[in-house]
Amino acid sequence: MDDPVTAAEHAGPVVDALRTGLLTDLVGLGDVLTGRAMARAAPGDIVHCNSVGLGIQDAVQAAKGERR
């Protein structure tokens, strides 16, 4: 997600998953793309991107991910 704090407070599916314990760790996509955080620690980990920002942010993030 582009902003874990906003997603944890306002993105319905993320809020519900945190509340029920299905989701325990939120990592910003920017941190993954810049190498400050890993998206997955094991092959079985699931990555879900929940964008809560502007459309232009989505386009830039998608372009960066495409190049990797």
C-alpha positions as CSV (number, residue, x, y, z in Angstrom):
1,M,0.0,0.0,0.0
2,D,1.2,3.5,-0.6
3,D,0.4,4.7,2.9
4,P,0.1,2.0,5.6
5,V,-1.3,4.4,8.3
6,T,-4.1,5.6,6.0
7,A,-4.9,2.1,4.8
8,A,-5.1,0.8,8.4
9,E,-7.5,3.5,9.3
10,H,-9.6,3.9,6.2
11,A,-9.3,1.1,3.7
12,G,-12.2,-1.2,4.6
13,P,-10.7,-4.6,3.6
14,V,-7.4,-3.7,5.4
15,V,-9.2,-2.5,8.5
16,D,-11.2,-5.7,8.6
17,A,-8.2,-7.9,8.1
18,L,-6.3,-6.2,10.8
19,R,-9.2,-6.4,13.2
20,T,-9.6,-10.2,12.6
21,G,-5.9,-10.9,12.7
22,L,-5.8,-12.1,9.1
23,L,-3.3,-9.3,8.4
24,T,-0.6,-8.4,10.9
25,D,2.0,-6.4,9.0
26,L,1.6,-3.4,6.7
27,V,4.5,-2.4,4.5
28,G,4.5,0.6,2.2
29,L,5.0,-0.1,-1.4
30,G,7.5,2.8,-1.6
31,D,9.6,1.1,1.0
32,V,9.6,-2.1,-1.0
33,L,10.4,-0.4,-4.3
34,T,13.3,1.5,-2.8
35,G,14.7,-1.6,-1.0
36,R,14.0,-0.3,2.6
37,A,11.6,-3.3,3.2
38,M,11.0,-6.8,1.7
39,A,7.7,-7.6,0.2
40,R,7.9,-11.3,1.1
41,A,10.0,-13.2,3.6
42,A,9.0,-16.6,2.2
43,P,7.6,-17.9,-1.1
44,G,4.2,-18.6,0.5
45,D,3.8,-15.0,1.7
46,I,0.9,-13.2,0.1
47,V,1.4,-9.6,-1.2
48,H,-1.7,-7.4,-1.5
49,C,-1.4,-3.9,-2.8
50,N,-4.2,-1.6,-1.6
51,S,-3.8,1.8,-3.1
52,V,-5.3,4.7,-1.2
53,G,-3.6,7.6,-3.0
54,L,-3.9,9.5,-6.2
55,G,-4.1,7.8,-9.6
56,I,-0.8,9.3,-10.6
57,Q,0.9,7.6,-7.7
58,D,-0.5,4.2,-8.8
59,A,0.9,4.8,-12.3
60,V,4.4,5.6,-11.1
61,Q,4.4,2.6,-8.7
62,A,3.2,0.3,-11.5
63,A,5.9,1.6,-13.8
64,K,8.6,1.1,-11.2
65,G,7.4,-2.4,-10.4
66,E,7.2,-3.3,-14.1
67,R,10.9,-2.4,-14.6
68,R,12.0,-4.7,-11.8
